[in-house]
Amino acid sequence: MARAAAPEHRLPGLLAALCDRLPEDRLTEWEQTLALASGPDDPLLVRFTASQPAAGTAERMKALIHVWRAELPDLPGTGLALALGAVRAAPRPLPAQPVISGPVSAATPARLTSGVALEVVRCASASLLIATYAAHGASDVIAEISAAVGRGVQVDLLLEETTRAATAFAALPANVRIWHRTASTGVLHAKVMAADRHTALLGSANLTDRGLTENVELGVILRDPSVVGPLVDHFRWLISPAAALMHRVR
């Protein structure tokens, strides 16, 4: 007699989607919470879901609970937590994630610009390249840039001269390199933060307090070296002597 085919489960896909969209600290929180749950109907999960502030995150937990209840209702939370941990540990390409400033909604799971900017700076181990049209305030980001310099990261800031963006970075160590465009008919309007050659934040937000938090801004975080590497190469070319497009002012 032919053996019946095993049913296809949606839980693995939901767990993989969580790992693609949530930062490590939030995944740790989810894993710890699941490990304490007796099952999909544990009131602990209801309270945890209600406490989720990020756009779309509560809906993802609700979807996970729904599928858990439908597919494996007898599986304890420890089992699901172990599965989430296994998915986290498995190497896989990471997709681009939307990043927003301003009001949040449940329309799409997105990260907040203020938090992602800090994350990019913190994950730099050798080099950090930042381009912005305007800059002021953003004290948390500037403090993280200073900490990166302290651990040996080479920092290059590509700034628009007409907005006096360099003023915001005046307190950074002297070995931070600041670049202005050479006279031309255009302006430096790009906004990018790139850590080494593996992680980059692209978007509409300038490095200002309002741009990082209050303005309606949209961006994306990339964690694919095959995409980030050439992007970094382009900006390195812009500041190269051969291109003669930008000059170092500090």
C-alpha positions in Angstrom: 0.0 0.0 0.0 1.3 3.4 -0.9 2.2 5.6 2.0 0.1 8.7 2.4 1.9 12.0 1.7 2.7 14.0 4.8 0.7 17.2 5.1 2.4 20.4 4.1 2.8 22.8 7.0 2.9 26.6 6.9 4.7 27.0 10.3 8.2 26.7 8.8 7.5 29.5 6.3 6.1 31.7 8.9 9.1 31.2 11.2 11.5 32.0 8.3 9.5 35.1 7.5 9.9 36.3 11.1 13.7 35.8 10.9 13.8 37.8 7.7 11.9 40.7 9.1 12.7 41.1 12.8 16.0 42.3 14.3 18.0 39.9 16.5 16.9 41.4 19.8 13.2 41.1 18.9 13.7 37.5 17.7 15.3 36.7 21.0 12.3 38.1 22.8 9.9 36.1 20.6 11.9 32.9 21.2 11.9 33.4 25.0 8.2 34.2 25.0 7.3 31.1 22.9 9.4 28.9 25.2 7.2 29.9 28.2 3.9 29.3 26.4 2.1 26.0 27.1 0.5 26.1 23.6 -1.2 28.4 21.1 -4.0 29.4 23.5 -1.7 30.4 26.3 -2.9 33.9 27.6 0.8 34.9 27.7 0.8 35.1 23.9 -2.2 37.4 23.9 -0.5 39.8 26.3 2.8 39.6 24.3 0.9 40.3 21.0 -0.8 43.3 22.5 2.6 44.7 23.6 4.2 44.7 20.1 4.8 48.3 18.9 6.3 47.8 15.5 4.0 48.0 12.4 2.7 44.6 11.4 4.4 42.6 14.2 1.2 41.9 16.2 -0.5 40.6 13.1 2.4 38.2 12.5 2.1 36.8 15.9 -1.6 36.4 15.4 -1.0 34.6 12.1 1.6 32.3 13.8 -0.8 31.4 16.6 -3.6 30.7 14.1 -1.5 28.3 12.0 0.0 26.8 15.2 -3.5 26.0 16.5 -4.6 24.6 13.1 -1.5 22.5 12.3 0.1 21.4 15.6 -2.1 22.4 18.5 -0.4 19.9 20.9 3.1 21.2 20.2 4.3 23.1 23.3 5.8 26.5 23.1 9.3 25.0 23.8 9.0 23.1 20.5 8.1 26.2 18.5 10.9 28.2 20.2 13.4 25.5 19.3 12.2 25.6 15.7 12.5 29.3 15.6 16.0 29.1 17.0 17.0 26.5 14.3 15.6 28.7 11.5 17.6 31.7 12.9 20.8 29.7 12.9 20.4 28.4 9.4 22.3 30.4 6.8 20.0 31.9 4.1 19.9 35.0 1.9 18.2 37.9 3.6 15.7 39.9 1.6 15.4 43.7 1.5 13.3 45.2 4.3 11.2 48.3 4.2 12.2 51.1 6.6 9.9 54.0 7.5 9.8 57.2 9.5 6.6 58.9 10.7 3.3 57.2 11.3 3.2 53.4 11.3 0.5 51.1 10.1 -0.3 47.4 9.9 -0.1 47.5 6.1 3.4 46.2 5.9 6.0 45.0 8.4 8.6 47.7 8.5 11.5 48.8 10.6 11.8 52.3 12.0 14.5 54.5 10.4 15.9 55.7 13.7 16.6 52.1 14.9 17.9 50.8 11.6 20.4 53.7 11.3 21.9 52.8 14.7 22.0 49.1 13.7 23.9 49.8 10.5 26.5 51.8 12.3 26.9 49.2 15.0 27.5 46.4 12.6 30.4 48.1 10.8 33.7 46.4 11.7 36.1 48.0 9.1 34.4 50.8 7.2 31.4 53.0 7.4 30.3 55.2 4.5 27.5 57.8 5.0 26.0 60.2 2.5 23.3 62.7 3.4 22.0 66.0 2.0 21.3 67.5 5.4 22.3 66.8 8.9 21.5 68.2 12.3 20.7 66.8 15.7 20.7 62.9 15.3 22.7 62.7 18.5 22.2 59.0 18.9 23.5 58.2 15.5 26.5 60.6 15.9 27.3 58.9 19.2 27.3 55.5 17.5 29.6 56.8 14.8 32.0 58.0 17.4 31.9 54.6 19.1 32.6 53.0 15.7 35.7 55.2 15.3 36.8 54.1 18.7 36.7 50.4 17.7 38.8 51.1 14.6 36.2 51.7 11.9 37.2 54.1 9.1 34.4 56.6 8.6 33.7 58.6 5.4 31.0 61.3 5.4 29.8 62.5 2.0 27.9 65.8 2.7 26.2 68.6 0.8 28.2 71.8 1.4 25.3 74.2 0.9 23.3 72.8 3.8 26.2 73.0 6.1 25.7 69.4 7.0 29.3 69.0 8.2 28.5 71.2 11.3 26.5 68.3 12.8 29.6 66.1 12.9 32.1 68.7 14.2 32.6 66.8 17.5 33.6 63.6 15.9 37.2 62.5 16.1 39.6 64.1 13.7 40.3 60.9 11.7 36.7 61.0 10.4 36.9 62.0 6.7 34.4 64.5 5.4 33.9 65.1 1.7 32.1 67.8 -0.3 31.3 67.7 -4.0 33.5 69.7 -6.3 31.7 72.6 -7.9 29.0 71.5 -10.3 25.4 72.2 -11.3 24.0 69.4 -9.1 23.9 68.7 -5.4 24.7 65.7 -3.3 21.2 64.5 -2.6 21.9 60.8 -1.9 21.1 59.3 1.5 22.9 56.1 2.2 24.6 54.4 5.2 26.8 51.4 4.4 28.6 49.2 6.9 31.6 47.5 5.3 30.3 45.8 2.2 27.5 43.8 3.7 24.7 46.1 5.0 23.3 49.3 3.7 20.3 51.6 4.5 19.0 53.6 1.5 16.1 56.0 1.7 14.6 59.4 1.6 15.5 60.4 5.2 18.3 62.8 5.9 20.3 62.5 9.1 18.1 64.9 11.0 15.9 64.3 14.1 12.8 64.8 12.1 14.0 62.7 9.1 14.8 59.8 11.4 11.5 60.0 13.4 8.7 62.4 12.5 8.8 63.0 8.7 7.0 60.6 6.4 10.1 58.9 5.0 10.6 55.6 3.2 13.7 53.5 2.8 15.1 49.9 2.6 17.8 48.0 4.4 19.9 45.7 2.3 21.9 42.8 3.7 23.2 41.3 0.5 26.9 41.8 -0.1 26.4 41.2 -3.8 24.2 44.3 -3.9 25.9 46.4 -1.2 29.4 45.8 -2.4 29.0 47.5 -5.8 27.0 50.3 -4.2 29.9 51.0 -1.9 32.3 50.8 -4.8 30.3 53.5 -6.6 30.6 55.9 -3.7 34.3 55.1 -3.2 34.8 56.0 -6.8 33.0 59.3 -6.3 35.6 60.3 -3.6 38.6 58.9 -5.5 41.2 61.4 -6.9 40.7 59.9 -10.4 37.0 60.9 -10.5 37.8 64.5 -9.3 34.1 64.8 -8.3 34.6 65.4 -4.5 37.2 66.8 -2.3 38.2 66.1 1.3 37.6 69.0 3.7 38.7 67.2 6.8 
